[in-house]
Amino acid sequence: MQHVDHLSDADIIRILQDTKVIALVGASPRPERPSHQVGQFMAARGVKVIGVNPGQAGRELFGQTCVARLSDITEPVDMVDIFRRADEIEHVVDEALHALKGLKYVWMQLDIVNEKAAALARAQGAEVVMDRCPAIEIPRLGL
């Protein structure tokens, strides 16, 4: 089965193994929210997860201080993991590409596919994962 992002299992393994710092857009402090569960899962695996949520800025999430926007992050980020509605993805990707120099990966969560945003990211040299969840892919791939 060909996935919508056309990435192979080997590609996903490489991306996940290369990612050390994630900006998690739409981070929630509520344990029942998928963004919280994924942030906790990745942080427990030793990945630095920086939550991005204006309503949580200054509070601690995933062992890091949450920021209001991507442009508030002052360190290199490997991946932006997006928990936003599909109609907000282009704006988030545009902001990520401008704010996070050297960004390698744009990850759109389950049910999120935005080809225009993906093309924008790829044009700037970032690889794009769509309609996937790292907390599902890691166990599936045995990582």
N, C-alpha and C positions, 0 to 999 in steps of 0.2 A: 504494500500500500504506500503510495506516494503522499507525503504530508504536504500541507499547504505551503510551508516555508521551503520545501525542497531540500532540507538538510538531512543528512544521513545520521544514523546512530553514532558513527565515528565523529561527525561534526559536533553533535550535542555533547559527547564525552569530552572532546577537546575544549569546547567552550566552558563547560562546567568545571573542568580541572584547571583551566587557566584563570578563572574568575576568583579573585581574592577580596574585592571590594564591590559591593552592590549598593546603588541608590534605589531604594524601594519606594516608588511613587504611589501614594494612596495608602501608606502605612496606617494601621489602626492599632490602638491599644486594647481593643476588645478581642478576647481570646477566641470567640466564635467566628470572627471574620477571617476569610481565607488569607488576606494580606498579613495578618498577624501570625497565622499558622505557618505560612511560608517563611516569613522573616525569622521566626523562632527556629524553624527547621534548619535554615541556612546558617544562622548564627551558631547553633549547636554543632554544626559541622566545621566551625572555625572560620567561616567567611565573615568579614566585617560588613554589617548591614546598617546602612544609614537611612533611617526613615525620613520620608519627605511628606509632610502634611502640615499646612498652615495652622490648623487647629491644635496641633500637638508640638509645635516648635518650642524648643527649650526643655522639653520633657525627655526622659530617657525611654528609649524603645530598643530592644535587642542589644542592650549593653552600650548603646551609643546615644548621643544627644540628637534628637530629631530636629530637622530644619524645616523652614517654611517652604522653600523652593530650591530647585536644583542649583541655582546660581549662588546659594548660600554655602555650598560645599566647597571647601578650600583644598581638598586633597585629590589625588588621582582616583578615578573610579573606572573599574573595568566594565561593569554592566549596569544599565538602568533596567529595572524590572517594573513593569507598569501595570498597576491595578486601577485603571480608570475606564470609563465608558469609551466605546469605539470612536465616538464623535469628538473625543478630547485627545486622542492619540497623536494626531499631527502636531498639535500645539506642544504636547509633552516632548515629542521627539525633537522638534525644532529647538525648544529650550535646552534640552539635553545636549544637542550637538553644539550649541553656542556656549553653554556654560561649562561643559565637561570636556576640556581638551584632551584628546587621546582616547576618548570613549571607544571601546572595542565592540561592545555588544548591546543591542536593544532587544529586550525580551518582552513580548506581549503575552499576557496570561491567557488562560483557557477562554475560548470563544471570542478572542480579540484578533481580528484580521484587518489590517489597514494597509493596502498595497501602496497608496500614495506616501504614507509615512515610512514604509519600508524602503521605497525607492529613494526617498530623501536621505535616510540613514545610510543606505548602501552607497549613494553618491558621495558621501562624506567618509567612506571607508569603514563603516561599522557593519558587522554581520547582524542579521535580523532573525530572530526566532519568533514565530507567531503561533497562537493557539496551543500553547504548551505550558506546563507548570514544572519548575525545577524539582519540587517536592514529589512529583509523580515520576519524572524522568530519572532522577537519581536512583531510586529503588528499582525501577524497571531495567535500568542499564547495569545494575549491580555495582554502583559506585560507592 
